[in-house]
Amino acid sequence: MTKPNKRIVQPRPDGQWEVRKPGADRASAVTSTQGQGIDRAREILSGDGGGEMQVRGRNGQIRRQDTIDPGNDPRSSKG
């Protein structure tokens, strides 16, 4: 079984937002807004064969998760 392709959009201490692959030493991208980070994570995952995107709020809690095509959605329901 292959390891799922995943990116996390999360806040940085300097107030910017980063797109990071779990376990990576540095961010894949740094943006000034969460929305820009989400867009960049979608671009990265789409170009890398799809995967899971997780968005965290300023409090560190998961706000949303999306499967980016052609990823493998573990849930069989739509949404």
N, C-alpha and C positions, 0 to 999 in steps of 0.2 A: 504494500500500500504506500502511495506517495504522500509526502507531507503536504498539507494544504498551503496554498499560496495566500498570505494574509498581510494586510497593512493596517496599522492603527494610526488614526488621526487624533492627536492629543496636544494639550497646551504645554508650553515651555515656561520655565521660570521668568524669562525675559518678556513674556506677554505675547510672543508669536506662537504659531502652531506648527507642529511637525508631523510628517508622515514617516512612520518607522516600521520596519519589518521586525517582528518579534525576534529577540536575540541579537539584533544588529548593534554594533558599537556606535554607529552614528545614524542620523536621520537620512532618509532618501530625499526628502525635500523639506524646506522651511518656508512658511507663508505668513502673511500678516493677518489673515482672517481664517476662521474655521471653514467657511464656505470655499475659500481658495484651496485649503488643505484637502477637503473632500473631493473637489474637482481633480486635483493633482493625483490623489490616491486612485481615483477611477481611471485616469489616464495610464498610470503605472500598471495597475492590475490588468486593464484591457490589453495593453501591449505585451504583457507577460503571460497571456493565456487564461486570464480570469482568476477569480479567487474571492476571498472574503475581506470586506472592509468593516472595521469597527471604529466607531466615533465615540470619543470620551469627552465629557464636559469638563469645565474648570475644576469641578470637585472630584474628578477622577472616575466617576461612575460612567458606565456604558450608557450612551444615549440612544444609539441605534447600531444595527448591523445589517449589511447588505451583501448579497452575492452579486459579483460583477461577472457578466458573461465573458467567456463561456465556462464559468465556474461550476462547481458541483454543490448545489444547494442541499444541505442535509435534511431540510424539512420538505415534506411532500406537499404541504399546503401552499397556496398562493399568498404572496405578501412579503 
